[in-house]
């Protein structure tokens, strides 16, 4: 008799599964299955999938819900403070408090449009600037970091674009978005 069971299921299903596996407890069978998945580099069954498959040579994928791959505190908001230079890269942007060296992460598949290198001297415009055009046509701007991508390079969602740095003595990522609210990604 063939039965379909979720690896994470009800106690009865685990008990039945164990009985069908030579008398082992369902929990033992479940732990074995989980260890097999983990040994193959697969996510644990039942865990939310937050990464995408790496493109050849692109390195590991990182969670892509945020430009830094995780939740981060907003320390600068759109159209306020230093975000008033009259362009979307400055004005429609947030500053995210993260340690120097945190990954800058692509939010979607796309292409690197521009990389501008600036001294890593801690000044107001310190660090590299990366502009990415996403598959949806929107553009994203990352500043104050150290770029590991080049103009024209195709990128994948979750791909590391470089690492964050510091400007004005504050470790953070300046992240801008051409259309929409950049706070939706934090």
N, C-alpha and C positions, 0 to 999 in steps of 0.2 A: 504494500500500500504506500503510495507516494503522498506525502503531506508537505504543504508549504508553510514554513514558519519564518517569522521575522527573527533576526538574531537577538533582538531585544524585544521580548514578548511577555506574555502572562506566565505565571508560575506553572500552570497546567501544561502549557506548551513546552516549557523547559523540562518538566518532568517527563512528558511524552517523548521529547527529543532524546533525553538521556536513556530512556528505556529502549528506544530504537537503536541506540549506539552501544549495545552490549552491556547495559546495566549501569553505565556511568551516570552520575547526576547530570541533570540538564545544565547546572551552573558550570560543571567541569567542561562539558562540551562547548558551552558558550565561551568560556575563558580560552579554550584551545582555538576556537574560531577567531576570536579577537586577536590572539597572539599571532596567528597565521597572517591576518590582514596587516597587522602592524609590522611584521617581519618583511612584508612585501612593500613597505612604505605607503600603504593605503591608510586613509583616515579610519579612525575607529568607527565601527558600525553604530549608527544612531547619532553620531556627532554631526553638527552642521558643517557642510562643506564651504570653506571660506577662501579657498585658493583655486587657481586654475592650472591646467597642465603647462609646464614650461616649454617654451619654444626651443628648438635646438640651439644650444649655446647661450641661452638667455639667463641661465642660472635659476635658482629656486624661485618659486612664486611666493608672494606674500599676500596677506589679506588685502583686498582692494576696495574696501568700503571707505577708506580714509587715505589721504595723500601721504600719511606716515605709517599706514598699515595697522593702526590701532587708534583708540580714543585718545584725544589730546585736548588740553585746556586751551580755549581761545583767549588770547591776550591782546588782540587787536581786531577790530571789526570794520566792515566795509564803510567807506565814506566818512571816516573819523580819524582824528589824530594824524599820523603820518600817511594815511591812506587818502590823500587828496591832491594827487599830482595831475589829474585830468585825463587819465587813461585807465582802461579796465584792469590792466595788470596791477596797478596800484590801488585804484579806488574800489573795485569789486573783489576785494581780497580779505583774507583773515591771516592773522599771525597765530601759529600754533606752538605752544610751549612744549619743546621736546629737547632731550639732551643732544649735544653735538655728536654727530656720527649716527644718528637714527636714519633708517632708510627713507628715501623719497620714493613713493610708489605710484605707478601708473594706474589711473582709475578705470581705464578701458583700453582696448586695442586702438592703435593709431600710429602716428608717425611723429618723430621729433622734427619740429619746424625750425627751431633756432636754439643755439646754445651760445651764451655770451659769458666769457670768462672775466671775472673781476678779482682783484686782490682779496685774499682771505685775511684782511687786516682788521676786521671788527668794526669798520665804519658803517655809515648808514646804508650804503649800497654794496657792502662786502659780499663776496661769494659769487658763485656761478648762477646764471639765470637760464632756466630751461623752459621752452614753450613747446607744448605738445598739442597736436590736433587729433581729437578723438574720432572714432568711427562715426559718431553722431554729428560731426561737423563742429562741435564746440571746441574751444581751445582752453588749455589749462596752463598756468604759469607757476613755476616753482623758483624761489629765490633764496639766496644766502647759503647755498650748499656747495657741494663739490660734485660736479656732473660726471657720470660714467657712461653717458650716451653721446652720440654725435648727430648733427643735423642730417636729415634724410633717413635715419635709422628707423625701421619698423619696430614697434614695441607691442607687447601683449599686456592685457590687464593683469595687474599684480606684479609686473616686472619692476625690479629695482632700477631707478633712474640715476641714483647717486646717494649721497649722504648729506644730512643737514649740517648747518654750521651756525654761525653767530653774527649778529649785526647790532650795532649800538650797545655792545657789551651784553646782549641778551641772547642766549641760545634759543633758536626757534626756526620754524619754516614759515616763510611768507608764501601763501598759496592763493592764487587768483583764478577766476573763472570768467570767461568772456560773457556767457549767457547763464542766467540762473544765479541762485544764492550759494556761494561757496560754503556757507555754514551747514548745508545739507550733507556734507561729506565729513563732518567732524563728530 
